[in-house]
Amino acid sequence: MSSTMKWVVCAICAVIGVIALIYALIYLTVSIHSLPGFVPGKKPGVNGHYHKRAALTGVIGIVLIVVAFVLAFAARKPAASRGASEATGGEVAPVAATEGQAASGTASEASAAEGSPAGADNGVAESGAD
């Protein structure tokens, strides 16, 4: 799924989720006989509230908002990592030895450090006294 499509689905899920939460709030706060015309379930002469409908629409609203946040995060993440991999040509750049390593270390240590990624254990043990 493309990044643009993820944003569209994210927006739709967020809007429907907010509407579902509003309906859940209406079901909890307005009695059955006073429900507005756009909310299904109005019954004249019946007092009380629709607790099950409120719970169901509340859960649906929360799930849709969580889906919207997950899709928003997923739509952002590839763009950031795609930019980093394009800058290096899709490969990790070799780590060069610092001046201190090159001056104090042997040539094999400096060449081993250049070929290994940052923070990787390249099997070269450092010792203070040689």
C-alpha positions as CSV (number, residue, x, y, z in Angstrom):
1,M,0.0,0.0,0.0
2,S,1.4,3.4,-0.9
3,S,2.1,6.1,1.6
4,T,-0.7,8.3,0.2
5,M,-3.2,5.5,0.4
6,K,-2.2,4.9,4.0
7,W,-2.9,8.5,4.9
8,V,-6.3,8.4,3.2
9,V,-7.3,5.2,5.1
10,C,-5.8,6.8,8.3
11,A,-8.0,9.9,7.9
12,I,-11.1,7.9,7.1
13,C,-10.6,5.6,10.2
14,A,-10.0,8.7,12.4
15,V,-13.1,10.4,11.3
16,I,-15.3,7.4,11.6
17,G,-13.7,6.6,15.0
18,V,-14.5,10.1,16.3
19,I,-18.1,9.8,15.0
20,A,-18.5,6.4,16.8
21,L,-17.2,7.9,20.0
22,I,-19.7,10.8,19.7
23,Y,-22.5,8.3,19.1
24,A,-21.4,6.3,22.2
25,L,-21.5,9.5,24.3
26,I,-25.0,10.3,23.0
27,Y,-26.2,6.7,23.8
28,L,-24.9,7.1,27.4
29,T,-26.2,10.6,28.1
30,V,-29.5,10.9,26.3
31,S,-32.4,8.7,27.4
32,I,-34.0,6.3,24.9
33,H,-37.2,8.4,24.3
34,S,-35.2,11.6,23.7
35,L,-32.7,10.3,21.2
36,P,-32.2,12.6,18.2
37,G,-33.5,11.5,14.8
38,F,-30.1,10.7,13.4
39,V,-29.4,8.2,16.2
40,P,-31.2,4.8,15.7
41,G,-33.2,3.3,18.6
42,K,-35.6,6.0,19.6
43,K,-38.6,4.4,21.4
44,P,-41.4,6.7,22.8
45,G,-42.3,6.1,26.4
46,V,-39.2,4.1,27.3
47,N,-36.8,5.6,29.9
48,G,-33.2,4.5,30.3
49,H,-30.1,4.4,28.2
50,Y,-28.6,2.0,25.7
51,H,-25.6,0.8,27.6
52,K,-24.7,-2.1,25.3
53,R,-24.9,0.1,22.2
54,A,-22.8,2.7,23.9
55,A,-20.2,0.1,24.8
56,L,-20.1,-1.4,21.3
57,T,-19.8,2.0,19.5
58,G,-17.2,3.1,22.1
59,V,-15.1,0.1,21.4
60,I,-15.5,0.4,17.7
61,G,-14.5,4.1,17.9
62,I,-11.4,3.4,20.0
63,V,-10.3,0.5,17.7
64,L,-10.7,2.8,14.6
65,I,-8.7,5.6,16.2
66,V,-5.9,3.1,17.2
67,V,-5.9,1.8,13.6
68,A,-5.6,5.4,12.4
69,F,-2.6,6.0,14.6
70,V,-0.9,2.8,13.6
71,L,-1.4,3.6,9.9
72,A,-0.1,7.1,10.5
73,F,3.0,5.8,12.1
74,A,3.5,3.2,9.3
75,A,3.0,5.9,6.7
76,R,5.7,8.1,8.3
77,K,8.3,5.4,9.0
78,P,9.1,4.2,5.4
79,A,9.6,7.8,4.2
80,A,12.3,8.5,6.8
81,S,14.1,5.2,6.3
82,R,13.7,5.4,2.5
83,G,15.4,8.8,2.5
84,A,18.4,7.4,4.5
85,S,18.9,4.4,2.3
86,E,18.7,6.4,-0.9
87,A,21.3,8.8,0.4
88,T,23.8,5.9,0.9
89,G,22.7,4.0,-2.2
90,G,20.9,1.3,-0.1
91,E,24.2,0.2,1.6
92,V,25.7,0.9,4.9
93,A,28.7,3.2,4.5
94,P,31.9,1.8,6.0
95,V,33.2,3.3,9.2
96,A,36.5,5.0,8.9
97,A,39.2,4.8,11.6
98,T,39.6,7.9,13.7
99,E,43.0,9.6,13.8
100,G,43.6,8.2,17.2
101,Q,43.0,4.7,16.1
102,A,45.1,5.1,13.0
103,A,48.0,6.7,14.8
104,S,48.1,4.4,17.9
105,G,46.8,1.2,16.3
106,T,48.3,-1.2,13.8
107,A,47.4,-1.2,10.2
108,S,45.3,-4.3,10.6
109,E,43.3,-2.7,13.3
110,A,42.6,0.4,11.2
111,S,41.6,-1.7,8.2
112,A,39.4,-4.0,10.3
113,A,37.7,-0.9,11.8
114,E,37.0,0.5,8.3
115,G,35.3,-2.6,7.1
116,S,33.0,-3.2,10.1
117,P,29.8,-1.3,10.9
118,A,29.7,1.0,13.9
119,G,29.4,-0.7,17.2
120,A,30.1,-4.2,15.8
121,D,32.5,-6.6,17.4
122,N,35.1,-7.2,14.8
123,G,37.2,-9.6,16.8
124,V,40.1,-7.2,17.4
125,A,40.9,-7.0,21.0
126,E,42.2,-3.6,22.3
127,S,44.9,-3.7,24.9
128,G,46.4,-0.7,26.7
129,A,50.0,-2.0,26.9
130,D,51.6,-3.8,24.0
